């Protein structure tokens, strides 16, 4: 069995696979990483493939927790040309491992030209051509981080409303609408650039725990996906013949 694990800034998602089949999946808060051993104890794990964009303390905690439980532990390092993705980042390994795994998943889905969008603590939007070329991408604050920065950095804006309006008439709704428009704008902007380059329509592949409502504000086609990073890790494990 192999453990696939995606450690983000807020949450850790994990899954156990054997012979190409998910045996179990789970999630915990990143700050509660110490809970993982109890959840994983019943699985005879031979390998682990980990993707971590959380802080060094989280990475060290994961290394310590898995040291005596898993025979072989590998940390995902983005490559220049592997797993169906040609990575334009320089150097290639400087690309976030989570973004790389999501791009691998997107390439294997065969969606054609697409932007791979993940909405979490940060919003990432990455341009991927139909033939697997990752051209680059954009990073912006996610909706919660954007709201927190606005409320913290201003004296007169201390309200927030989850309701959206075409033309907001109170501060809370104005904050909510501004954040929503900003998120849409980042996605739409990079999508338009890719469409102009490729000369045809571009699909949005949308994932992430804070994506609620964004799909309805984007022009179709939009494909929503859960656990896109784990999906990419599963493909990488299969390519490496680790998923046995």
Secondary structure, DSSP 8 states (H G I E B T S, - for coil): -EEEEEE-SSEEEEEEEETTEEEEEEEEEGGGGGGHHHHHTTS---EEEEEE-S-HHHHHHHHHHHHTT-SEEEE----SEETTEEE--SSGGGS-HHHHHHHHHHHHHT-SSEEEEEESSEEEEEEE-TTSEEEEEEEEE-HHHHHHHHHHH-SS-----S---TT--SHHHHHHHHHHHHHHHHHHHHHHHHHHHHTS--EEEEESTT-TTTGGGS-S-EEE-SSHHHHHHHHHHHHTT---
